[in-house]
Amino acid sequence: MPQDHDHAARDALVHDREAGIERLIEIMARLRDPETGCPWDIEQDFASIAPYTIEEAYEVADAIERGAWDELRGELGDLLLQTVYHAQMAREAGHFTFADVVRAICDKMVARHPHVFGPESRDKSAAEQSRDWERIKAAERAASGRTQSALEGVAVGLPALTRALKLQARAARVGFDWPSAGEVVDKIAEEARELAEARQSRSQEEIAEEFGDLLFAVANLARHLQVDPEAALRAANAKFTRRFQAVEAALARRGKRPEDSDLAEMDALWDAAKAAERAAAAAVDEAAEEEAG
């Protein structure tokens, strides 16, 4: 009888739309139940779910980029589900629980914000507080008692440009850095020359290595310019997509497709699309200035 009551209570929780995070935790536990759960969910493990976790994080970023706030609500839910999923698998394996996850992040936030939750002054710039954050992280690593590389803890699974940025920032904190952006530009030119030379006489593997060196130097320049290279490349992708689709639309008005055209015609249409974008942006700026005036 008590078991029936417990099952009924769990069923009630699953269907209680006001129950909050406890409802999601229960849903995940039920999906993973080896006897009554979902066969697909039961088969999954940390490694098989990790790609979905990464994908959901990107979908959150995409919704933010597009200002799709209704979509963002759903995407954040999908990302939260990933945390609950991993925590459920960890509980089953005896590693930790969702409550442990919450406790750990709460403790970390309190410890790393002494200017909010402790005695330190809030009278600091965002840059100063970022430096304090890194100082506290370094102290935490030192307190662990393990000898660590300055680069330890930069996740291998990060997007390559983001990981390059973080590796370079870690090295810079111990003095291994170019003094100025100008010297990084010179390094980019050097790497570009080496890549051009590799194309003439080296293997494809060596060409790929030189290309990687060039990208690494470009990421370093982004850091010196305080530009997020992933965001900059996403914006460039969006701009390319927008302008190429304008070329396709212009060709369609002529009764043509890109494969029916040639580079000269498409390049001219590209320039026209670029000019139209700039004119539209200038008109928006002018209207804003008039409204402000």
DAQUIMO-V569561 format. One record per pair of residues at least 4 apart in sequence whose ideal C-beta (glycine too) atoms are under 8 Angstrom apart, sorted by the first residue. I is the first residue (numbers start at 1). J is the second residue. D is the distance in whole Angstrom. If there is no record, write none. Layout:
# DAQUIMO-V569561
I,J,D  I,J,D
This chain:
# DAQUIMO-V569561
1,5,7  2,6,6  3,7,6  4,8,6  5,9,6  6,10,6  7,11,6  8,12,6  9,13,7  10,14,7  10,26,6  10,30,7  11,15,7  12,16,6  13,19,6  13,22,7  13,23,6  13,26,5  14,23,7  14,26,6  14,27,6  14,30,7  16,23,6  17,23,8  19,23,4  20,24,8  21,25,6  21,84,8  22,26,6  23,27,6  24,28,6  24,80,7  24,81,7  24,84,5  25,29,6  25,84,6  25,87,8  25,88,7  25,98,6  26,30,6  27,31,6  28,32,6  28,81,7  28,84,5  28,85,6  28,88,5  29,33,7  29,88,6  30,36,7  30,37,6  31,37,5  31,38,5  31,41,4  31,42,8  32,37,5  32,41,6  32,42,6  32,88,6  32,89,7  32,92,7  33,37,4  33,42,8  34,42,6  37,41,6  37,42,5  38,42,7  39,43,7  40,44,7  43,48,8  44,48,5  44,49,5  44,85,8  44,89,8  45,49,7  45,89,7  46,50,6  46,86,6  46,89,6  49,53,6  49,82,7  49,85,6  49,86,7  49,89,7  50,54,7  50,157,8  51,55,6  52,56,6  52,82,6  53,57,7  53,79,8  53,82,4  53,86,7  54,58,7  54,157,7  55,59,6  56,60,7  56,75,7  56,78,5  56,79,5  56,81,8  56,82,5  57,61,7  57,79,6  58,62,6  59,63,7  59,75,5  59,78,7  59,79,8  60,64,7  60,72,7  60,75,5  60,76,6  60,78,8  60,79,5  61,65,6  62,66,6  62,75,8  63,68,5  63,69,8  63,71,4  63,72,4  63,75,5  64,72,6  65,234,7  65,238,8  66,71,8  68,72,6  69,73,7  70,74,8  71,75,6  72,76,6  73,77,7  74,78,7  75,79,6  76,80,6  77,81,6  78,82,7  79,83,7  80,84,6  81,85,6  82,86,7  83,87,6  83,98,8  83,101,7  84,88,6  84,98,6  85,89,7  86,90,6  87,91,6  87,96,7  87,97,6  87,98,4  87,100,8  87,101,5  88,92,7  88,98,7  89,93,6  90,95,4  90,96,5  90,97,7  91,95,7  91,96,7  91,97,5  91,98,7  96,100,4  96,101,7  97,101,7  98,102,7  99,103,6  100,104,6  101,105,7  102,106,6  103,107,6  104,108,6  105,109,6  106,110,6  107,111,6  108,112,6  109,113,6  109,117,8  110,117,5  110,118,8  111,136,7  111,140,8  112,133,6  112,136,5  112,137,7  113,117,5  113,118,8  114,118,3  114,119,7  114,120,4  114,132,8  114,136,8  115,120,4  115,121,6  115,122,5  115,124,6  115,129,7  115,132,7  116,122,7  124,128,4  124,129,5  124,132,7  125,129,7  126,130,6  127,131,7  128,132,6  129,133,6  130,134,7  131,135,6  132,136,6  133,137,6  134,138,6  134,173,7  135,139,6  136,140,6  137,141,7  138,142,6  138,173,8  139,143,6  140,144,7  141,146,8  141,148,5  141,152,7  141,153,7  144,148,8  148,152,4  148,153,8  150,170,5  150,171,6  150,173,7  150,174,5  151,167,6  151,170,5  151,171,7  154,158,7  154,163,6  154,166,5  154,167,6  154,170,6  155,163,7  156,163,7  158,162,5  158,163,4  158,166,7  159,163,7  159,230,6  160,164,6  160,215,8  161,165,7  161,215,7  161,219,5  161,222,8  161,229,4  161,230,5  161,233,7  162,166,6  162,229,8  162,230,5  163,167,6  164,168,6  164,215,7  164,216,5  164,219,4  164,220,7  164,229,8  165,169,6  165,219,5  165,222,7  165,223,5  165,228,8  165,229,6  166,170,6  167,171,6  168,172,6  168,177,7  168,219,7  168,220,5  168,223,6  169,173,7  169,223,6  170,174,8  171,176,4  171,177,6  172,176,7  172,177,4  172,223,8  178,183,4  178,184,5  178,187,7  178,220,7  178,224,7  179,183,6  180,184,8  180,224,7  181,185,6  181,221,6  181,224,4  181,225,6  182,186,7  183,187,7  184,188,7  184,217,7  184,220,5  184,221,5  184,224,5  185,189,7  185,221,6  186,190,6  187,191,6  187,217,5  187,220,7  188,192,6  188,214,7  188,217,5  188,218,6  188,221,6  189,193,7  190,194,7  191,195,6  191,210,7  191,213,5  191,214,4  191,217,5  192,196,6  192,214,6  193,197,6  194,198,6  194,210,5  194,213,7  194,214,8  195,199,7  195,207,7  195,210,4  195,211,6  195,213,8  195,214,6  196,200,7  197,201,7  197,202,8  198,202,4  198,206,5  198,207,5  198,209,8  198,210,4  199,207,6  202,206,4  202,207,6  202,210,8  203,207,7  204,208,6  205,209,7  206,210,7  207,211,6  208,212,6  209,213,7  210,214,7  211,215,7  212,216,6  213,217,7  214,218,6  215,219,6  216,220,7  217,221,7  218,222,7  218,229,7  219,223,7  219,229,5  220,224,7  221,225,6  222,227,4  222,228,7  222,229,4  222,232,7  223,227,8  227,231,8  227,232,5  228,232,6  229,233,6  230,234,6  231,235,6  232,236,6  233,237,6  234,238,6  235,239,6  236,240,6  237,241,6  238,242,6  239,243,6  240,244,6  241,245,6  242,246,7  242,273,8  242,277,8  243,247,7  243,270,6  243,273,5  243,274,6  243,277,7  244,248,7  244,270,8  245,249,6  246,250,6  246,269,7  246,273,4  246,276,7  247,251,6  247,258,7  247,266,5  247,269,4  247,270,6  247,273,6  248,252,6  248,257,8  248,258,6  249,253,7  250,254,7  250,269,5  250,272,7  250,273,7  251,256,4  251,257,6  251,258,6  251,260,7  251,261,6  251,265,8  251,266,8  251,269,7  252,256,7  252,257,7  256,260,4  256,261,6  257,261,7  258,266,7  261,265,5  261,266,5  262,266,7  263,267,6  264,268,7  265,269,6  266,270,6  267,271,7  268,272,7  269,273,6  270,274,6  271,275,6  272,276,6  273,277,6  274,278,7  275,279,6  276,280,6  277,281,6  278,282,6  279,283,6  280,284,7  281,285,6  282,286,6  283,287,6  284,288,6  285,289,6  286,290,6  287,291,6  288,292,6  289,293,6
